[in-house]
């Protein structure tokens, strides 16, 4: 019986003490249906049609004037990162270049990360990928699965939630490697974007269950002692 009670208490402590994230796929339809009022901030890397340059910048929702920089993108891999610092400043960087920052004042509890590739001349060998991604919050770090679009056109994305930050994620950092391999820039554009979203705040349905288990265990322990 003591072993049983120990297991209950261990499960409660382990479940409530360890931070976790939930990652779910999103589609282009999901993004198109996103209420603009729920999009708090966005940061992106993009290459326009017929350009050999990649641009990067952070911005608030509805702001197309990104405070960023433009440079020649590597034909293979480029390090990149999105982050919000302790002063609530959003920034996006790649290959060591850090653009100006934008302040983020509204709460967000989801990070939508996606790739979008458009081409008038798709090539099966074309590739856009973000990989080796790590997202960090406080002292916790998590590996995020890679995203890629092949064949010169397509959309792929995922939504990230910190399960213990239901109201506001706040300060965080995400880093990875951006790989773009296109035979020609002609007629092709691509976008790598992160969007901070204020999604629904889930009801903590598991809390009553865990507290109930803990109370049950404590009651039985007290009865055995008496």
N, C-alpha and C positions, 0 to 999 in steps of 0.2 A: 504494500500500500504506500509506503514511504517513497519507493521508487516511482510509483505512479504520480504522486503529488509532485515530486521533483521534476518529472517530465513536463507536467502542466506548467509549473512555474518557469521552467527553462524556455518553453515555447513562447510564453507571454513575453519574457524579457528579450529573447532573441528577435521576436517579431517586431517589437516596438523600438528596439535600440538601433537596429541596422537600417541605414538609409538605402533606399532602392529607387530605381527609375523604371518607368513603363514606356516602351517604344512601340508605336503602332503605325502601320502604313497609312499614307494619305494619297489620294488620287488627284488628278487635275480638277475633277468635278468638286471634290472637297474644297480645294483652294478657291475655285470660282464661286462657290457658295459661302465662303467665309465673309461674315459681316465686317465691312471696313471699320466699324466702330469698335470691333474686338481686336483689331490689329494695332498693337501698341507701338511697335518699332519694327524696322526691317533693315537688314544689312546684306549687301550682295556684291558678288563679282560677276561681271558680264562682258561679253564681247559682241559688238554689233556686227551686222552684216558687212561683209567685204572689208573688215578691219583686221589688222595684225596686232592690234593693241588690246590689252585687257584693262578694264576700269574696275575700281573698287570704291565702295563708300558706305557709310552708315546713314540712316535717316529715320525720321519719325514717320508714323503712318500718314500717307497722303502727301509726303514731301518728296518730290522728284529731283530736288536740287541737292544731290548727295555731296557732302563735304569730303571729297576723296581725291585720289590721285590716279594717274594713268601711266602705264609702263608697258614695255614689250614683254609679253608673256612667254615663258619658256615653252619650247615645243614639246616638252614631256611633263615634268612634275614641278609643282610649285607648292611650297608650304603656305598654309593659310590659318587664320584664326578669327573668331568672333568673340567678343567679351563685353561684359558690363562690370565696371570696377566698383570699388567701395563708395565712390562719389556719384554713382548712378550715371556714369558716362559710357555710352555705347561706342565701340570702335570695331573696325574691320581692318585686317592687315594681311599682307601676303609678301613672301620673300623678304621679310625684314622691313618693308615699307609700312609706316603707320600713318594713316590719314588723320585729319582733324576728327574730333569726337562730337557726338550729339548727346545732350542730356536726356535721360529717360525718367519721367516723373510718375507715370502710371504703373499700376501693378500688372503683372502677367504671370500666368502659371503653366504655360505651354510654350515650347519652342518648335516651330514648324521648319523643317529643313528640307529643301527640294532642289532638284535639277530640272531644267527645261531647255531642250535643244530644238531649234527650228532650222530647216534647211530647204532650199529650193533645188539642191542637187545632193541628196543623201548618198552616202558612201558606206557600204558594209564595214569598212575598216575604221570609220570614225568612232571616237570614244571620248566621253566625258565622265570622269569618275572622281569621287571624293572618298578617301580611304584613310586608314590608320587614325581614325578619329577618337579623341578622348574628350569627355566633358567633365568638368570639375566644379564642385560646389562645396565651399568650406573645406573640410579635410577629406571629402569623398571624391573619388575619381571613377569613371565608368567608361568602358570601351563601347563605342557605338558602331553598329554594322555599316559597311560601305554601301554607297549608292552609285549606280552607274547607268548611263544611257549609251547604247551602241547603235550603229547603223545611221547616225546622223540626224535622228529626230526622235522625240519622245519626252515623257515626263515621269519622274519617279520621286517619291518623297516619304518622309516619316515624321511623326509627332512624338516629342519627348516630354515626359512629365516626371518631375521629382515627387515621389509618392508622399514625402513628408513636408512638401511645400505646396499645399493645396491652394493657398491664397496668393502667394507671390514668390517667385523664384529669386528675383533680385540679382545679387552679384553672382556671376558665373564666368567660366571661360570654356571655349570649345576650340580645339586645334586639330589639324589633320593635314592631308596631302591632297592637292588638286592635280589631277592628271587630265590633260586635254591633248588629243591626238587627232588632228584633222588634216587630210591630205591637201586641202586648199581652204583658204578663208572665204573664197568666193561664194556668195549666196548662203552663208551660214552664220548663225548667231547662237549664243548660249548664255545661260544664266544659272548661277549658284546663289541661292538665297536662304537666309534665315529670318524668320518672322516671330516676334514675341507676341503671343496671343493670350488674351484673357478669356479662357474657356470656362465652362461650368465648374463650380466648386463641388466636388463629390461629397456625398454624405459619408461620414466615417463609419460605415456599416460594421466594420470589423472591430471597432472599439468596444461596443457593448458585449460582444462575444468574448473578447480577451479579458475584459474586466470581470465578466461573469465567471470565467474559468478561474481567475485569480481569487475572487471572493469565495468560490466553492472550495478551492484548495485550502484557503485560510480557515474557513469554518470547520472543515474536517480535522485540520491540524489542531485547532483549539479544543475540539471535542475529545480528541485522543489524549491530549495532555491533561484534561480534566477527568 
